[in-house]
Amino acid sequence: MTKRRDISTASAAAETIMRRTPILWWQAVHPTAKGQREVNRMVAEKQQAFVDGLVSAQFQMVQEAMRFWAAPFATPTSTRQAANRIANAATAPARKTVQANVKRLRKKSSI
């Protein structure tokens, strides 16, 4: 499941870059208000996904600590599993943003 999700995210990111490159190029050559809104959106959503990822990772770290301290000897937890859960929590907002972007940009280009 994780590999499929990673491949899906990577292909969505590549497609998003492919669809946004002409927008950036045209914005550099012939600036428009519409193009500027898209450029501003590109920057803002990356910043938001980064902050959301940090917050999600922090919440997951607290959950992992609580899981350990609630029953340190009753239920052994794998450090690798805990690290994977933290990493997944940290990257979930970026995955969500990339998938939403590619869906929106596909609609925009088909109109």
FITI-544541 format. One record per residue: y, z, x of N, C-alpha, C in turn; residue number from 1. Coordinates in pm, 1 decimal. Each point is the difference from the previous one (the first is absolute). Layout:
N
rec n_py->Y&n_pz->Z&n_px->X&ca_py->Y&ca_pz->Z&ca_px->X&c_py->Y&c_pz->Z&c_px->X&seq->NUM
...
//
This chain:
111
rec n_py->-120.0&n_pz->0.0&n_px->82.8&ca_py->120.0&ca_pz->0.0&ca_px->-82.8&c_py->125.2&c_pz->0.0&c_px->86.4&seq->1
rec n_py->-0.3&n_pz->80.9&n_px->104.7&ca_py->118.5&ca_pz->10.4&ca_px->84.4&c_py->28.2&c_pz->-131.3&c_px->71.6&seq->2
rec n_py->-105.1&n_pz->-65.6&n_px->51.3&ca_py->21.4&ca_pz->-127.2&ca_px->69.0&c_py->58.3&c_pz->-104.4&c_px->-93.6&seq->3
rec n_py->-52.3&n_pz->-6.5&n_px->-120.9&ca_py->50.4&ca_pz->-96.3&ca_px->-97.7&c_py->146.3&c_pz->28.0&c_px->-31.7&seq->4
rec n_py->34.4&n_pz->128.2&n_px->-14.7&ca_py->138.3&ca_pz->38.3&ca_px->-28.9&c_py->90.4&c_pz->-35.7&c_px->117.4&seq->5
rec n_py->-48.3&n_pz->21.8&n_px->122.9&ca_py->78.5&ca_pz->-33.3&ca_px->118.6&c_py->22.5&c_pz->-149.8&c_px->11.2&seq->6
rec n_py->-103.6&n_pz->-78.4&n_px->-26.5&ca_py->11.8&ca_pz->-144.9&ca_px->5.5&c_py->96.4&c_pz->-49.3&c_px->-108.0&seq->7
rec n_py->-10.8&n_pz->57.1&n_px->-118.8&ca_py->88.8&ca_pz->-37.4&ca_px->-109.5&c_py->145.8&c_pz->32.1&c_px->34.5&seq->8
rec n_py->22.9&n_pz->116.2&n_px->58.4&ca_py->135.3&ca_pz->39.5&ca_px->38.4&c_py->53.7&c_pz->-90.3&c_px->110.4&seq->9
rec n_py->-83.6&n_pz->-30.8&n_px->97.6&ca_py->43.3&ca_pz->-86.8&ca_px->109.9&c_py->34.0&c_pz->-140.2&c_px->-50.1&seq->10
rec n_py->-81.3&n_pz->-53.1&n_px->-89.8&ca_py->28.9&ca_pz->-134.5&ca_px->-51.0&c_py->124.5&c_pz->0.9&c_px->-88.2&seq->11
rec n_py->19.7&n_pz->107.1&n_px->-77.3&ca_py->121.0&ca_pz->10.8&ca_px->-81.9&c_py->124.2&c_pz->12.1&c_px->87.7&seq->12
rec n_py->-10.8&n_pz->74.1&n_px->110.6&ca_py->112.6&ca_pz->13.6&ca_px->91.8&c_py->33.3&c_pz->-134.1&c_px->64.6&seq->13
rec n_py->-103.3&n_pz->-73.2&n_px->40.7&ca_py->22.8&ca_pz->-131.5&ca_px->61.3&c_py->64.2&c_pz->-96.1&c_px->-99.7&seq->14
rec n_py->-47.4&n_pz->3.1&n_px->-124.0&ca_py->57.5&ca_pz->-88.0&ca_px->-102.1&c_py->144.4&c_pz->38.7&c_px->-31.1&seq->15
rec n_py->27.6&n_pz->129.3&n_px->-2.8&ca_py->136.4&ca_pz->46.4&ca_px->-23.8&c_py->93.1&c_pz->-49.0&c_px->110.8&seq->16
rec n_py->-45.7&n_pz->10.3&n_px->123.6&ca_py->80.6&ca_pz->-49.0&ca_px->112.4&c_py->22.6&c_pz->-150.3&c_px->-13.8&seq->17
rec n_py->-106.7&n_pz->-73.1&n_px->-35.5&ca_py->10.7&ca_pz->-145.1&ca_px->-16.1&c_py->101.2&c_pz->-35.6&c_px->-108.8&seq->18
rec n_py->-1.8&n_pz->72.6&n_px->-109.4&ca_py->90.4&ca_pz->-30.9&ca_px->-110.8&c_py->143.1&c_pz->46.2&c_px->26.9&seq->19
rec n_py->16.3&n_pz->102.6&n_px->82.3&ca_py->134.4&ca_pz->50.8&ca_px->26.6&c_py->68.3&c_pz->-69.0&c_px->117.6&seq->20
rec n_py->-73.2&n_pz->-59.9&n_px->88.0&ca_py->60.7&ca_pz->-65.8&ca_px->116.4&c_py->102.2&c_pz->-105.9&c_px->-40.6&seq->21
rec n_py->-30.8&n_pz->-89.2&n_px->-95.5&ca_py->102.5&ca_pz->-96.6&ca_px->-41.3&c_py->124.4&c_pz->66.8&c_px->-60.9&seq->22
rec n_py->-21.1&n_pz->109.0&n_px->-71.3&ca_py->113.7&ca_pz->72.4&ca_px->-58.7&c_py->91.4&c_pz->49.9&c_px->111.3&seq->23
rec n_py->-59.7&n_pz->59.9&n_px->102.3&ca_py->78.7&ca_pz->50.1&ca_px->112.7&c_py->69.7&c_pz->-114.3&c_px->73.0&seq->24
rec n_py->-71.1&n_pz->-110.1&n_px->19.4&ca_py->58.4&ca_pz->-114.0&ca_px->69.8&c_py->118.5&c_pz->-55.4&c_px->-78.0&seq->25
rec n_py->-18.5&n_pz->-22.6&n_px->-128.9&ca_py->109.3&ca_pz->-53.9&ca_px->-80.7&c_py->115.9&c_pz->98.3&c_px->-8.6&seq->26
rec n_py->-30.7&n_pz->126.9&n_px->0.5&ca_py->106.9&ca_pz->100.3&ca_px->-4.5&c_py->82.6&c_pz->-5.8&c_px->128.9&seq->27
rec n_py->-63.8&n_pz->-30.4&n_px->111.5&ca_py->72.3&ca_pz->-12.4&ca_px->126.6&c_py->84.4&c_pz->-127.8&c_px->3.8&seq->28
rec n_py->-52.5&n_pz->-107.4&n_px->-59.6&ca_py->68.0&ca_pz->-129.8&ca_px->4.0&c_py->104.6&c_pz->-12.5&c_px->-110.5&seq->29
rec n_py->-38.8&n_pz->38.4&n_px->-119.9&ca_py->87.6&ca_pz->-15.5&ca_px->-116.8&c_py->-10.5&c_pz->126.8&c_px->-85.6&seq->30
rec n_py->75.9&n_pz->103.6&n_px->33.0&ca_py->-9.1&ca_pz->128.4&ca_px->-70.5&c_py->37.7&c_pz->-10.9&c_px->-148.2&seq->31
rec n_py->-78.4&n_pz->67.7&n_px->-82.6&ca_py->28.8&ca_pz->9.5&ca_px->-143.3&c_py->-15.1&c_pz->144.8&c_px->-43.3&seq->32
rec n_py->55.4&n_pz->31.7&n_px->-114.0&ca_py->-12.7&ca_pz->135.7&ca_px->-53.1&c_py->-145.5&c_pz->31.1&c_px->-33.6&seq->33
rec n_py->-69.9&n_pz->-98.2&n_px->-56.7&ca_py->-141.4&ca_pz->18.3&ca_px->-34.6&c_py->-83.9&c_pz->26.2&c_px->125.3&seq->34
rec n_py->26.4&n_pz->-77.2&n_px->104.7&ca_py->-71.0&ca_pz->19.8&ca_px->125.7&c_py->29.5&c_pz->134.9&c_px->61.7&seq->35
rec n_py->124.7&n_pz->43.3&n_px->-10.4&ca_py->37.6&ca_pz->129.7&ca_px->55.0&c_py->-70.1&c_pz->113.3&c_px->-74.0&seq->36
rec n_py->-13.2&n_pz->-13.9&n_px->-131.9&ca_py->-73.2&ca_pz->102.1&ca_px->-77.7&c_py->-144.7&c_pz->9.7&c_px->47.5&seq->37
rec n_py->-63.3&n_pz->-114.4&n_px->26.5&ca_py->-138.9&ca_pz->0.5&ca_px->46.3&c_py->-11.1&c_pz->62.9&c_px->138.8&seq->38
rec n_py->94.5&n_pz->-31.4&n_px->88.0&ca_py->-0.5&ca_pz->59.2&ca_px->134.3&c_py->19.0&c_pz->152.0&c_px->-9.5&seq->39
rec n_py->93.7&n_pz->42.1&n_px->-82.2&ca_py->21.7&ca_pz->144.0&ca_px->-18.7&c_py->-125.2&c_pz->67.1&c_px->-55.5&seq->40
rec n_py->-65.7&n_pz->-67.8&n_px->-92.5&ca_py->-122.3&ca_pz->54.3&ca_px->-58.3&c_py->-110.1&c_pz->13.4&c_px->105.0&seq->41
rec n_py->-11.0&n_pz->-100.8&n_px->88.1&ca_py->-100.4&ca_pz->4.3&ca_px->106.8&c_py->15.5&c_pz->126.2&c_px->83.9&seq->42
rec n_py->122.7&n_pz->27.1&n_px->39.0&ca_py->26.1&ca_pz->114.5&ca_px->86.5&c_py->-22.3&c_pz->130.8&c_px->-75.3&seq->43
rec n_py->54.9&n_pz->8.8&n_px->-119.4&ca_py->-8.1&ca_pz->124.4&ca_px->-77.1&c_py->-144.4&c_pz->37.4&c_px->-35.4&seq->44
rec n_py->-80.3&n_pz->-98.9&n_px->-37.4&ca_py->-137.1&ca_pz->33.5&ca_px->-39.6&c_py->-84.1&c_pz->42.1&c_px->119.1&seq->45
rec n_py->28.9&n_pz->-52.5&n_px->117.7&ca_py->-72.6&ca_pz->44.0&ca_px->119.7&c_py->34.8&c_pz->145.3&c_px->32.3&seq->46
rec n_py->128.4&n_pz->31.6&n_px->-10.3&ca_py->42.0&ca_pz->137.6&ca_px->24.6&c_py->-62.0&c_pz->95.1&c_px->-101.8&seq->47
rec n_py->-1.8&n_pz->-41.9&n_px->-126.7&ca_py->-56.4&ca_pz->84.7&ca_px->-104.6&c_py->-150.5&c_pz->20.0&c_px->19.8&seq->48
rec n_py->-71.8&n_pz->-106.9&n_px->33.9&ca_py->-144.3&ca_pz->11.8&ca_px->23.3&c_py->-28.8&c_pz->91.2&c_px->119.1&seq->49
rec n_py->83.4&n_pz->-6.9&n_px->102.9&ca_py->-17.0&ca_pz->85.8&ca_px->116.7&c_py->15.7&c_pz->147.5&c_px->-36.9&seq->50
rec n_py->107.5&n_pz->30.3&n_px->-72.0&ca_py->25.1&ca_pz->138.9&ca_px->-40.4&c_py->-109.7&c_pz->49.2&c_px->-95.2&seq->51
rec n_py->-37.8&n_pz->-84.0&n_px->-96.1&ca_py->-107.1&ca_pz->37.9&ca_px->-92.4&c_py->-130.3&c_pz->25.1&c_px->74.8&seq->52
rec n_py->-27.9&n_pz->-80.4&n_px->101.8&ca_py->-120.2&ca_pz->19.6&ca_px->81.1&c_py->2.8&c_pz->131.0&c_px->75.9&seq->53
rec n_py->116.5&n_pz->34.0&n_px->56.0&ca_py->12.2&ca_pz->128.1&ca_px->70.3&c_py->-23.6&c_pz->117.7&c_px->-94.2&seq->54
rec n_py->61.0&n_pz->-7.3&n_px->-116.7&ca_py->-15.8&ca_pz->108.8&ca_px->-97.6&c_py->-145.5&c_pz->10.5&c_px->-46.0&seq->55
rec n_py->-62.6&n_pz->-113.5&n_px->-27.1&ca_py->-140.1&ca_pz->0.5&ca_px->-42.9&c_py->-90.9&c_pz->57.8&c_px->108.1&seq->56
rec n_py->25.7&n_pz->-37.2&n_px->125.1&ca_py->-80.2&ca_pz->52.7&ca_px->110.8&c_py->17.6&c_pz->151.2&c_px->12.4&seq->57
rec n_py->122.5&n_pz->46.9&n_px->-16.7&ca_py->23.9&ca_pz->144.4&ca_px->7.8&c_py->-73.0&c_pz->74.8&c_px->-111.6&seq->58
rec n_py->6.9&n_pz->-54.6&n_px->-120.7&ca_py->-72.5&ca_pz->64.0&ca_px->-110.7&c_py->-149.9&c_pz->2.3&c_px->27.1&seq->59
rec n_py->-52.6&n_pz->-109.7&n_px->53.8&ca_py->-143.1&ca_pz->-5.3&ca_px->28.7&c_py->-37.1&c_pz->99.0&c_px->110.4&seq->60
rec n_py->87.1&n_pz->15.9&n_px->99.8&ca_py->-27.2&ca_pz->98.4&ca_px->106.3&c_py->-3.8&c_pz->141.5&c_px->-55.9&seq->61
rec n_py->88.7&n_pz->29.2&n_px->-92.0&ca_py->-0.9&ca_pz->132.1&ca_px->-64.1&c_py->-129.4&c_pz->18.6&c_px->-78.1&seq->62
rec n_py->-42.4&n_pz->-102.6&n_px->-72.0&ca_py->-126.3&ca_pz->8.6&ca_px->-74.2&c_py->-117.6&c_pz->22.9&c_px->93.6&seq->63
rec n_py->-0.1&n_pz->-68.0&n_px->113.1&ca_py->-109.1&ca_pz->17.5&ca_px->96.6&c_py->0.5&c_pz->142.1&c_px->55.5&seq->64
rec n_py->117.7&n_pz->52.9&n_px->29.6&ca_py->8.9&ca_pz->137.6&ca_px->49.5&c_py->-47.0&c_pz->98.8&c_px->-106.1&seq->65
rec n_py->39.9&n_pz->-24.3&n_px->-125.0&ca_py->-43.0&ca_pz->88.6&ca_px->-108.9&c_py->-151.5&c_pz->-8.2&c_px->-19.7&seq->66
rec n_py->-53.9&n_pz->-119.3&n_px->12.2&ca_py->-145.1&ca_pz->-17.5&ca_px->-13.3&c_py->-72.7&c_pz->82.0&c_px->106.2&seq->67
rec n_py->51.7&n_pz->-1.8&n_px->121.9&ca_py->-63.6&ca_pz->74.3&ca_px->108.3&c_py->16.6&c_pz->150.7&c_px->-19.1&seq->68
rec n_py->123.0&n_pz->42.9&n_px->-27.3&ca_py->24.7&ca_pz->143.1&ca_px->-8.5&c_py->-57.1&c_pz->63.7&c_px->-125.9&seq->69
rec n_py->-22.0&n_pz->-76.6&n_px->-103.9&ca_py->-58.8&ca_pz->55.1&ca_px->-122.5&c_py->-145.6&c_pz->38.6&c_px->22.2&seq->70
rec n_py->-69.5&n_pz->-77.3&n_px->78.7&ca_py->-141.7&ca_pz->29.7&ca_px->26.9&c_py->-38.2&c_pz->-57.6&c_px->136.4&seq->71
rec n_py->41.1&n_pz->65.7&n_px->107.9&ca_py->-21.3&ca_pz->-57.9&ca_px->132.0&c_py->-146.6&c_pz->-15.5&c_px->39.3&seq->72
rec n_py->-86.5&n_pz->84.5&n_px->-52.0&ca_py->-139.5&ca_pz->-7.8&ca_px->40.4&c_py->-91.6&c_pz->-49.3&c_px->-111.6&seq->73
rec n_py->49.6&n_pz->0.2&n_px->-122.1&ca_py->-83.4&ca_pz->-39.3&ca_px->-113.9&c_py->-19.0&c_pz->-151.2&c_px->-6.4&seq->74
rec n_py->106.2&n_pz->-74.5&n_px->15.7&ca_py->-11.0&ca_pz->-145.9&ca_px->-9.2&c_py->57.4&c_pz->-63.1&c_px->126.6&seq->75
rec n_py->-86.9&n_pz->-34.4&n_px->91.2&ca_py->52.2&ca_pz->-61.2&ca_px->122.5&c_py->62.7&c_pz->-136.5&c_px->-29.4&seq->76
rec n_py->118.5&n_pz->-20.5&n_px->50.3&ca_py->66.8&ca_pz->-128.2&ca_px->-19.8&c_py->3.4&c_pz->-75.1&c_px->132.2&seq->77
rec n_py->-22.1&n_pz->-125.3&n_px->-7.3&ca_py->3.5&ca_pz->-84.0&ca_px->117.9&c_py->144.8&c_pz->-27.4&c_px->38.7&seq->78
rec n_py->29.6&n_pz->16.5&n_px->126.2&ca_py->134.9&ca_pz->-28.7&ca_px->49.9&c_py->31.1&c_pz->-147.7&c_px->-18.3&seq->79
rec n_py->-100.0&n_pz->-84.6&n_px->21.3&ca_py->20.1&ca_pz->-144.2&ca_px->-16.8&c_py->32.3&c_pz->-32.7&c_px->-145.6&seq->80
rec n_py->-71.0&n_pz->60.9&n_px->-92.6&ca_py->27.1&ca_pz->-24.2&ca_px->-142.0&c_py->139.6&c_pz->47.7&c_px->-37.1&seq->81
rec n_py->37.5&n_pz->115.5&n_px->51.1&ca_py->134.1&ca_pz->52.6&ca_px->-28.6&c_py->107.0&c_pz->-93.7&c_px->56.6&seq->82
rec n_py->-20.4&n_pz->-48.2&n_px->122.7&ca_py->96.4&ca_pz->-92.1&ca_px->60.6&c_py->7.4&c_pz->-130.4&c_px->-79.2&seq->83
rec n_py->-113.6&n_pz->-48.7&n_px->-48.8&ca_py->-0.8&ca_pz->-121.6&ca_px->-81.9&c_py->75.5&c_pz->20.3&c_px->-130.4&seq->84
rec n_py->-18.6&n_pz->115.0&n_px->-62.9&ca_py->72.8&ca_pz->26.9&ca_px->-124.4&c_py->150.6&c_pz->6.4&c_px->24.7&seq->85
rec n_py->39.7&n_pz->59.9&n_px->112.5&ca_py->141.8&ca_pz->8.0&ca_px->34.6&c_py->55.7&c_pz->-140.0&c_px->27.6&seq->86
rec n_py->-73.8&n_pz->-78.4&n_px->76.2&ca_py->45.1&ca_pz->-136.6&ca_px->31.6&c_py->9.0&c_pz->-85.3&c_px->-126.7&seq->87
rec n_py->-97.2&n_pz->12.2&n_px->-88.2&ca_py->3.7&ca_pz->-75.3&ca_px->-125.7&c_py->118.7&c_pz->41.4&c_px->-86.0&seq->88
rec n_py->28.6&n_pz->130.5&n_px->-3.8&ca_py->115.3&ca_pz->47.4&ca_px->-75.9&c_py->130.2&c_pz->-53.4&c_px->60.1&seq->89
rec n_py->5.6&n_pz->-5.4&n_px->133.2&ca_py->121.9&ca_pz->-46.5&ca_px->67.1&c_py->24.6&c_pz->-148.5&c_px->-22.6&seq->90
rec n_py->-105.8&n_pz->-78.8&n_px->-8.0&ca_py->16.6&ca_pz->-145.1&ca_px->-12.2&c_py->-3.0&c_pz->-50.3&c_px->-143.9&seq->91
rec n_py->-36.2&n_pz->84.0&n_px->-94.5&ca_py->-8.3&ca_pz->-42.8&ca_px->-140.0&c_py->132.1&c_pz->-56.9&c_px->-53.3&seq->92
rec n_py->115.2&n_pz->62.9&n_px->24.4&ca_py->125.1&ca_pz->-57.8&ca_px->-51.2&c_py->29.7&c_pz->-138.8&c_px->57.3&seq->93
rec n_py->-30.1&n_pz->-21.1&n_px->126.3&ca_py->23.8&ca_pz->-131.7&ca_px->59.9&c_py->-93.7&c_pz->-104.0&c_px->-60.5&seq->94
rec n_py->-126.9&n_pz->37.4&n_px->-20.5&ca_py->-94.9&ca_pz->-93.1&ca_px->-63.8&c_py->47.7&c_pz->-37.8&c_px->-139.6&seq->95
rec n_py->45.3&n_pz->98.8&n_px->-74.5&ca_py->48.5&ca_pz->-24.0&ca_px->-136.1&c_py->122.1&c_pz->-92.7&c_px->1.3&seq->96
rec n_py->92.2&n_pz->23.9&n_px->92.7&ca_py->120.4&ca_pz->-82.0&ca_px->10.3&c_py->-33.7&c_pz->-144.0&c_px->36.7&seq->97
rec n_py->-90.6&n_pz->-17.4&n_px->94.7&ca_py->-38.1&ca_pz->-135.2&ca_px->42.5&c_py->-63.9&c_pz->-76.5&c_px->-115.2&seq->98
rec n_py->-89.1&n_pz->64.3&n_px->-72.9&ca_py->-66.0&ca_pz->-66.5&ca_px->-112.9&c_py->102.2&c_pz->-36.4&c_px->-108.0&seq->99
rec n_py->93.8&n_pz->89.4&n_px->-27.5&ca_py->103.4&ca_pz->-28.6&ca_px->-100.0&c_py->90.9&c_pz->-114.0&c_px->45.7&seq->100
rec n_py->32.3&n_pz->-2.5&n_px->129.0&ca_py->85.6&ca_pz->-106.1&ca_px->52.8&c_py->-64.2&c_pz->-136.2&c_px->-14.5&seq->101
rec n_py->-123.7&n_pz->-12.2&n_px->39.6&ca_py->-64.8&ca_pz->-130.7&ca_px->-4.9&c_py->-12.7&c_pz->-46.7&c_px->-144.8&seq->102
rec n_py->-27.2&n_pz->91.3&n_px->-89.6&ca_py->-9.4&ca_pz->-36.5&ca_px->-141.6&c_py->135.8&c_pz->-48.8&c_px->-52.3&seq->103
rec n_py->107.1&n_pz->71.1&n_px->35.0&ca_py->134.4&ca_pz->-36.7&ca_px->-44.0&c_py->43.9&c_pz->-131.9&c_px->63.2&seq->104
rec n_py->-26.1&n_pz->-17.3&n_px->127.1&ca_py->42.2&ca_pz->-122.6&ca_px->68.2&c_py->-79.5&c_pz->-121.8&c_px->-47.9&seq->105
rec n_py->-124.4&n_pz->18.8&n_px->-38.9&ca_py->-78.3&ca_pz->-109.7&ca_px->-56.2&c_py->61.8&c_pz->-45.6&c_px->-132.1&seq->106
rec n_py->36.8&n_pz->96.5&n_px->-84.0&ca_py->62.9&ca_pz->-34.0&ca_px->-127.7&c_py->132.3&c_pz->-72.5&c_px->22.0&seq->107
rec n_py->76.4&n_pz->51.0&n_px->94.6&ca_py->131.9&ca_pz->-56.3&ca_px->28.7&c_py->-11.1&c_pz->-144.2&c_px->47.0&seq->108
rec n_py->-100.1&n_pz->-30.6&n_px->82.2&ca_py->-11.6&ca_pz->-134.9&ca_px->53.8&c_py->-62.9&c_pz->-96.4&c_px->-98.9&seq->109
rec n_py->-69.0&n_pz->52.3&n_px->-101.9&ca_py->-63.1&ca_pz->-89.1&ca_px->-97.0&c_py->95.1&c_pz->-38.5&c_px->-112.8&seq->110
rec n_py->114.4&n_pz->64.4&n_px->-5.2&ca_py->96.8&ca_pz->-30.2&ca_px->-107.4&c_py->80.9&c_pz->-121.9&c_px->35.8&seq->111
//
